Amino acid sequence: MSAPVLTTNLPGFPRHQGKVRDIYDLGDRLLLVASDRISAFDVVMNEPIPDKGRILTALSAFWFRHLKDLVPNHLLSLKVDDFPAALHSHKEMLAGRTMLVRKCQPLPVECIVRGYLSGSGWAEYQKTGAIGSLPLPPGLVESQQLPEPVFTPSTKAELGTHDENISMAQMAATVSPELAAQVKEISLNLYHRALAWAEPRGIIIADTKFEFGLAAGELFLIDEVLTPDSSRFWPREDYHPGGPQKSYDKQYLRDYLESLGWNKKPPPPPLPAEVINNTRARYVQALQVLTGEELISR
């Protein structure tokens, strides 16, 4: 297990700190450093999950390679030797958790594909029978597989606020009807490709979030892809619709926090060692099952 990285500071490069990633502006490129921070309900926990950033980076790199024929992506290099020379002295910290990427203008929406009814989608369906104004069949139960995967975009919340599901009409008004239709089609294609890979290996991808950006008028898949932070991964052998599922993602952490009666606002409650270790184990399992890669300690 590597020493956890809660935050980074690379002198000389402007930094924007997201929930998990520290983003450094290199001019025409960006450096995305995945820390070991973890968020739940859009609140960043005080304790890190050791190796989490390296797991997210390895999984994203795997999926970028696996999906690149469907849409271009922003990944340029994972090698610290390809980063600016001023960063080479930080190699030990950056290696394995850092992506050098093309600078894109992110679309102001989260592109969510759901194959199963869970999370905020299940909560909204119980109230309205729909997700983001998209009607669903009546009588569905929690975690049930949908007749077909659905595209349910959401707002992209600022740190400390919550995403909200929106309709395709709202998304089209935000990014243009043509771009909304293009992103919907690509997102569904990416999800189907991922399912075809994951399910024979024993993982159900219940839902996932994609992000896209534009550079020189071209659409790119950006940020992270099909990780336990951005997806719900369920072990297929344990799947039983009608309630919550075992998972290889941070749903375990969410369930723990729900059990505390926390109001889901800062400050977050402290995480005991057992919860930290169990969360890490789920992330490691997702990496191993989906990629066949072992997490090598540094």
Secondary structure, DSSP 8 states (H G I E B T S, - for coil): ----------TTS-EEE-SSEEEEE-SSEEEEEE-S--EETTEE-SS--TTHHHHHHHHHHHHHHHHTTTS-B-EEE--GGGS-GGGGGGHHHHTTTEEEEE--EE-SEEEEEEEE--HHHHHHHHHHSEETTEE--TT--TT-EEEEEEE--EE---TTS---B--HHHHHHHH-HHHHHHHHHHHHHHHHHHHHHHGGGTEEEEEEEEEEEEETTEEEEES--S-TTTEEEEEGGG--SSS----SSTHHHHHHHHHTT--S-SS-----HHHHHHHHHHHHHHHHHHH-------
